[in-house]
């Protein structure tokens, strides 16, 4: 953490080859998120208007000074260095911000316009207050008009009052499930206090009995409270305001006394003590709602709102490292409202929940496809979710069809067009994919993601000047996005500009020092100029992605060029163990065997090349030359002639020369 000229920055770096400091990134802290009661996170605002949560945070545990710790999601061996703050995050952590026109649609990029509000305001619980202020300040209306122009939660039903709290304090899980789906016809900040929460969103949860029934997470207060017997048997009388005054935060002895008084409304202490069933302690929450370390944010110690007869065994505040994210594969079930009304729209959303994050695709995808075909919804998001699910499952024609339907319903949506372009690219329709991307660019010329995707299409097609230009345009629009500089480095390397490629890859690794592909590419760039440093980069790539076949092949090739043949053979064999179908690695390994005069082993590798690519002129040429050395003229000539008749002019010329040297016309 750095303070300079009245501004705050967060700086990170790595130790690289030879002990040098590398991959230095220093980003300004533009906003501090969190009251500090439990934690604070630090946000950087990009020129594009997106927000990045920086990797280092502050936690109140250990007051008065607190302690520094990694932000959620950053305490891992491969953290995301670009954790963008979504609209869903901002919904709960701040007052309603301004967003660009058109970004109300689901799936829109999380861009914020103008200055952000600085903290939760009155309208979060009372609704829009502009008209109320006009009436009161202008004294132009009756008292009844003033009252009706603002939401007073005290006049709402207990259920609607609690839903005002639930809009932010109910999260079934922060794990990789769609814990909440905002209805597709609602904007991300369109909920208004006093309306039924289910008209805005549906909450979902893991299925019961899947090992997630007792999860305790940072935003699980309402979720845990609703499991309590006290809540379940209160007939709706126990709500958040039973214990909490939203206008006043209390602490210490006052808080202990206040919360005990709330418990005593139903559990008089005198009766419990007289019956010998309770101690004389007045600290109800200390025993029945103990503080615990949150499973998803171990730096935070929170009150467990599951009211229990006895606290769980063990040290509930013992430190532990944030667990790796779990890929839950199972049913996603509706949680709130409960029961979820049986309507056609809700049937669609339940099906969306199964496939949106890949949790239950095998069972959910046919249901979503059937419901979409039957209901023909007019929200393009249903077709987008369906198309992306078809794409993940490998049914590319169905993916393209669904995404084309989404585009028909919302032809001016850049995110929808990008999704269609990606499906077209995966299905081999690169020309159409490029056309669709250019439509997206024309709609939003300042969208770096579309420029980047267009550059990748050019790169795949071998149009290197166009690829370089388009990727550079994307970087100019937003240099903070990961992967862009790595793609630029790849294009520059293919174009033969190693110096510029190195500069681009240095920027890629500064942006994301955990980008294993960038480490590998840098190793390839350095192979000719500094082999030892290249080896360092290959090792780092393999540390981040162990046993990756392509990286092992690149490493082996670099070792060959450095005359370290035994080490090269070891890496090549490891690459083929990871992926036996690497054509170029079989060729490389065959050459290493040939150098050691292990002809049978070399021939085996060249024959494997022909199994993978039966018409390969290169494989025929290699095998033909080897058979000639072994004295097998008949087979050697057969393979050399096939090489000479192949579509590689250089190989054909070499094969014809080899045939002539054998004295054959």
N, C-alpha and C positions, 0 to 999 in steps of 0.2 A: 504494500500500500504506500502510495507516494503522494505527498502534498507539495505543490509548486505553484507559485504566483496566485494563491488563493483558490486553486482548483485541486481536485483529487483525481488520482489515476490509480489503476491497478496494472502492475507490470509482471509479466512472466517470461521465463527463458529456460533454456536447457543447456546442459554441458555436452558439447559435441566432440568431434574427432580431435585428438591431441589436447583435450581439456579446454578447448575454446568455448566461449559463450556464444551460443547460436539461438536462432529462432526467437529473438527478443520481440515481444509485443507489449506495447503500453497503450491502454485505452482509457479515455476519460470516463470518470464516473459522473454521469449526468443526472441520475436520480438514485435516491436511497429508498428501497422498498421495505416496509415493515415498521411497526411502532417501536420495536426494540424490547417489547415485553418478553418475546421469545427469541427473535432473531432479526437480522437485517440482511437484505441482499442488495447488491450494487449493480445498477443497470447502465449500460452504454447505449446511446442513441446513434444510429448510423445516419449518414446523409440521406438515405432513402426514407427514413422515418420508422425503421424497425428498431426493436429494443433487444439487446443481448444481455442475458444474465451472466455476470462475470463469475469466474470459478471460485473465488474466495469470498466467504461470507463471515458474518459475526453472529455469535450465539450468546444469549444472556446467561446461560448456565455457567456458574462460577462467579456470579456477581460479587463485589461491585464492578469488577473490571471486565467480566465476561471472557470470551475466548474466540480466537479466530479458528475457522474450520472450513472445509470444502463445502460449497453449495450442493444441494441435492442433485444427484446425477453426475457430479464432478469427482466424487471420491471413488475412482476406479482406475484400473490400469489403462483404460482407453476412453477417457471422458470426451464428451462433445465439447469442443471449444466454441461452438456457436449454438448456444441454447437460446433460441429466439422466444421472446415472451409472446404468447398467443393472446387472442382476444379473450379466451376463457380465463387465462391467468389474470388479465387486467380487470375482468368483470368483478372479481372478488377483492382485489387488492387496491382498488382505487375508485374514485368517482367516475362517472361515465365520461370517456374521452371523445374527442372528435376523430372520425375516421373518414377516409376519402369516399366520395360518392361512388356507389356501386359495390362497396366492400361489405354490405350487409349480407350478401349471399354466403352460404356455408362454403367453406374451403377457400375463402379469399385470403390473400396474403396479409399477415398481421401488420399493417402499416398504420401509423398514428399521425394525424394531421395537427399542426399547431402545437402549442404548449399543452402538456398534460396537466389535469387537475392534480393538486398535491394533497392527496389524502381522501378518505371517505367523507362524504358530505351528508347533509340532512336529507337530500333527495333519495339517497339509497334506501331509506326506510319510509320516507313520507311521500315519495313520488315527486314529479316536477312541481316546483314551487313558484314559478314566474307569475302566474295568474294570482296566486295567493298574496304575493308581495304587492302586486299592483292594487288589489282591493284594499289591503290593510293600509298601505302607505297613502293611497289616494282617498281613503275613507269614502269610496264611491259605492260600496255595496252593503248589503245587510249582513249582520253577523252570521246568519245561516249560509250566505253565499261564501263568506270567508272560510267557514268551516268546510263547506262542500268542495272548495277548490284545492284542498290539500288532504292527504290521507293521514288520519289519526289512527294508528294501529290499535289504540285502546277501544275503538268503536268497532273493530273487526271481530269476527268469530275467532275462538282460540286457534282453530286450524289455520286460518289465513294469517293470523298474527305470527304463528310459528313458521309459516312458510316464508315470511319476510326474513327470518334468520336463516332458514334452510337454503335460501338462494345462494348463500356463500358458505355456510357452515355444515352443509351436508355433502360429503364426498365419500362414496362407498369405497373407493380405492384410488390411489395414485399410480397403481401398476398399469401394465399394458392391456387395459380393457377399456371399452367405451363407457366409462362410469357415468357419463352424461351426454345425451344427444339433444342439442337444441333443435327444435322443430324447424324444418327447412324453410317454412314460410315466415320465420321470425328472424329479425336482425340480432346480432350478438349482444346488443345492449338494450333490447326492446322490452325487457320485463319491467312491469310497473307494480309497486307494492299494492296489495289489495286484490289483484287478480289471481285466480287459481294458478299455482306454479306449474301444474301439468299442461296448461295451455302454452307454456313457454318451452318446457323441456321435460324429458323423461329420464329418470335415473335408473341405471342398470348395475348389476352386481355379479360376482362369481356365483356359480350354482352351489347350493348347499352340499356339504360333504365332500368338497374338493380340496380341503386343506386350508381354506381361507375364512373359516367361520369365526375365528378369534383374532382377526387382524386388528392392530392398534396403530393408527397412522396419525399424521399431524393434523388433518382436517376431519377427524372421525368423531367429533364431539356429539353431533346429532345422531350419527349412525350408531354409536355406542349407547347413547341415552335410550334410543328406541328399542334396544334389546333388554332394557332393565325392567324388572317386575314392577318397580315403582311407576314407571311410565305406562306400562301395559295395563296396569290395574287402576290407573287414575281416571279412566274414561275421558281422556282428552283434557283433563284439568292441569296436568303437569306439562308446562311448556317452558321454553327458554327463560321467559321473563319471570317465572316462578322464583328463580334464583338470581337472575342477572338484570341489572338496570342498564339499558344500552347507553344512557347518558352519563353514567358515572362508573369509573373503575375503582374498586376498593381492594386494599391489600392488607396483609398482616393480621393482627388480632381482630381488627374490625371485620375483615372478610370471614375469618373463622366463625365469629359470632353471628354474622349475617347469614351465612350458608346453613349453620346449625338451626337458626330460627326457621329457615325454609323447610328443613327436614322435620322439625318439631310440629309443623302443621298437621302431619299425618302420624308421626312417631313421637309422642310426648316422652321425654327422657325420664320423667318421674315414674311413669308406668313401667318402663323397661328396667330401671334400677330397682324398683320395688319388687319386681318379679325375679330379680337376680339374673336377668338375661343380658345385662349390659354393664359396662364399666361406667364410672362417673365422668369419663371424658366428654367434653363438649365439642371436640373436633370431629364432627361427623365425616367430613370429606377426607380427612387424613387417613381414616381406616377404610371407608366404604367407597371412596373415589380417589385412590392413591395416585400420586404422580408417577409417570412412567416415561421411559425414553421411547420416542416414536420409532417404529420399525422402518419407515421410509426416510426419516430425517434424524439420524442418531444424535446429532448435535443438540436437539431440542428435547427438553423434559416438559411434558404436558400433563394436565389433569385428565385421568381416565373417566369419562362420563358414563361408563357402564357401572351402575350402582350395584355393588355386590355385597352379599352377606359377610363374606370374609375376603380380604385382599389375596391376590394370587401369591403363591410361594416364590421364593427367590428374590434376588436383588433386582428390583424393577428399574433402577437407574444405573445399572452397570454399563460401562461403555462398550460399544461394539462398532465395527465398521459397517458402513452402508452395504447391504447385500446387493449382489448383481441382479439386474432386472430379470424377472422370470417371464418366459414366454408361456402364458397360460393358454392351453389348448383344451377348451371345454365349452359347455353351454354358458351363454350370457343370459341372465334372467332379469325381468323387470323388478325394480325395487320400489320406486316411488313414481306415481301413486300406486298404492296397494289396496286392493287388486287393481291392475291396469284395466280400464274399461275395454271391453271387446268391441273395437271399431275397426273398419277397414284401414284407416290411417295408422292406428296403433299396430296392426298386424304388419304393416310395412316397416315400421320403426323397429319392431322386435327382430324382424329378419335382417334389417340393416345392422343391428347391434352384433349379430353373429359373425358378419363378414368384414365389418368396417376396419377392424384391426387384425384380422386373420385368426380370431380365436376359435371359431367353430364353422369354418368354411364348408367342410364336406357336407354337413347337415343343413347349414343355413343358406348356402348358395342356391340350391334348387327351390327352396321356399321363397327366397327373394325374387328369383326369376319368375316363378309362378304368380306371385302377388303383383309384380310389376306388369306382367302380361295381362293379368285379369283386370287390374284397376286402371291401368294407363294413367298414372299420376302426372300432373302438369308441372311438378317441381323437378327440374333437371338433375338435382342432386341424387335422386333415387337411381337414375340411369348411370350417373357417374360412379356411384358406389358399386352398382352392379357390374359396370364395365371393368372397373379396376379389380374387382373380385374375380371376374372371368380371366383377366390378364394374369393375375397371380396364380390361378389354377391351371394356366397353360392353354386355355381355349381362346386363342387370339381372334378368330373370326367373330365369335360372340362378343368379345370385348369391344372390337371396333364397331359392331352394330349398335351396342348399347351406348357407347360414347358418342356416336353420330346422332343418336336420338337426343342425347343431352345437349349437343351443339344446336340441334334444330330448335329446342326449347329456349336456349339462351345463347344465341350466336355471337353476342358481344362480350362473352366471358373469357378472358385470357386463361385463367386456370383450367377451365373445361377444354379449351382448344389445346392447351399443352398436354392434357391427359390423352386426348385423342391422338395427337401427334406421336406421343410415346408408344401407344398401342400400335399405330401404323408402322412405326420404326421397328418394333419387335416382330411384327408380322412380315417384314421385308419390303414394305411399301414406303421406301425412303423418299421417293419423289413426292408422293402425296403428303407425307409427314412434313416435308419442308414447306409445301404450300400452306398447310394448316398453321405452321409456326409463323410464317410471314403474315398470315391474317392476325394472329395474336399480337405480333409486333406492331402492325399498323394500328390496332386498337389501343395498345399501351406501349408507345415507343420507349418509355423509360423503364420498362420491365426487364431487369437484367437476366431473369431466369429464362425467358424466351430467347433472348440473344445467345445465351450460353447453350441452350439446347440446339439452336440452329448451327452454332459452331461445331458442336459434337457430331451433328449429321454430316456437315462438310468434312470433318476429320475422318469419319467412317468411310466416306466416299472418295477420299484421297484428294479433295479439293483444299490443299493446304493454305494457299493465300487467303481464300474466303474464310476458312476455319480460324486462322490467326486473327483476321480482322473482326469477325463476329465475337470471338471470345474476348478480345481486347475491348470491344464495345461494352460487353457485359461487365468487365472489371471496372471500366470507367464509371459505369452507372452505380455500382456498389462493390468496392474493393474488399469488403468484409466477408463476402460469401465464400464458404469453403469450396474446394474442388475446381474453381474457375482457373486459378493460376496453374494448377497441376495440369489441366487440360491444355492450357497455353504452352506449358513446357513440353508436353507430349508432341503437340503440333510443330513446335520449333525444332525439337530434336529430329522429327521425321523430315523436316525441311533442310536439315544439315546445319542449322545455326546453333551449335552447341553452347556458345557463349551466352546468347540470349535465352536459351533453354535453361541454363543454370540460374540465371537471374530470376526467371519466372518460377522455377522450382524452389529457390530460396524463399520467395514470397509465399508460395504454397505452404511450405513447412512453417513459416512464421505464422500464417493464418491458422493452420491446423498441424501441429507437430506430431499428431497421432495418425496422419494420413500415410498408411503403409505403402500405397501405390506411389506417392510422391517420393518416399525414401528410395524405393526401387528405381524409379526413373532417374533420380539424382545419381544413384550408383552407376547406371548405364551411361550417363553424361560424363562421369568422372573416370570411367574405365580406361580411356585412352590417355588422359592427362595425369591422373593421380590414382593408380590402381589401389594403393593401400587405403586411401580415403574412400574409394568406391566400395571396398570390402566392408568398411565400417557401416556404410549406408545399406548395403544388402543385409548385414546382420541386424540392423535396426528394423528393417522391413519385416524380416522373419521373426524378430522378437514380438512385433505387433501382430503378425499373422503367421503363426508357426506352420511349417510344413506346406506352405503354399507353393504349388508346383511351378507356376510361372516365375516366381521370385527365385526359386532354387535353380531354374534353368538359366536365368540371367546371371546369377552368381557363378554358376559353372562356366558360362561363356567368358566371364571376366577372368576367372582363374586360368582358363586355357591361354588367354592372351598374355597372362603374366607368367606362363610356363610352369604353373603349379598343377600338373596334370593329374596327380593322384587325388588332390583335393577336389579338382574339377569332376573327376569320375565319381567321387563320393556324393557330391551335390547332384549330379545328373541322375544317379541311381535313386537318390531320395526323391527327386522330382518325379521320376517315373513310378515310384511306389505310390506317390500321392495322386498321380494321374497317368495311367499307362498309355493314354492316347495322345501324348504330346509328340507330334511328328518331328519337330525340330530337335527335341531332346534325344530321340532315338538316333537321329543323324549325328548329333554331337557325340553321343556315347559310342556309336559305331566307329567314329573317327578316333576316339581315344583307345578303343580296343585294337584298331588297325595299327596305330602307332606302336603298340606293345606287341605287334605281330600275333595277336590272339584272333586269328582269322575266323574261326567258327563263331566266336562271340560277336565279332563285327558283322558277319553275314546274318546272324540272327537279328541284329538291330535293323539292318537294311531290309530284310524280308518283312519285319514288323512295319516298316515305313510303307511298304507296298500293300500290306493288309489294310492300313489306314487310308492310303490314297493309291489305289491300284494303277492309276494312270500317271503317276508322278515320274516325270523325266529324270528328276534329280535322284530319286531312289533307284531307278533302273540303272542310271549311270554309275552310282556308287557301287551297287551290287555287281554290275558287269565288270568294272575295273578290278574288284576284289576277286571275282571268279577267274579273271584272266591271270592274276598273280598266282592263284592256286593251280593254274594249268587246265582249268575246265573251259576249253575254248568254245564248245558248243553252246553251253548256257551263257557264257560271257557274251558271245556275239548276239544271242537272242536279246539279252537285256540292253546291250549297247545300241542295237538297231532300234529298239523301242524308244530309247532315250533320244536317238537321232531323229526319230519321227515325231517327237513331242512338240509342244507349243512354246518351249523355251529356247530362243535362238542361240544363246550362249552355251547351254548344255548340249544342244544339237551339234554345234561346231566342235565342242570338245569330244563328243561321242564319235563323230566321224573321224577325227584325228586318231582316237584310240583304235578304231576299226582298221584304219590304214596302217598303223604301227603293228597290228597283228598280221599284216600281209594280206589282208582281204580287201577286194575291190567291191 
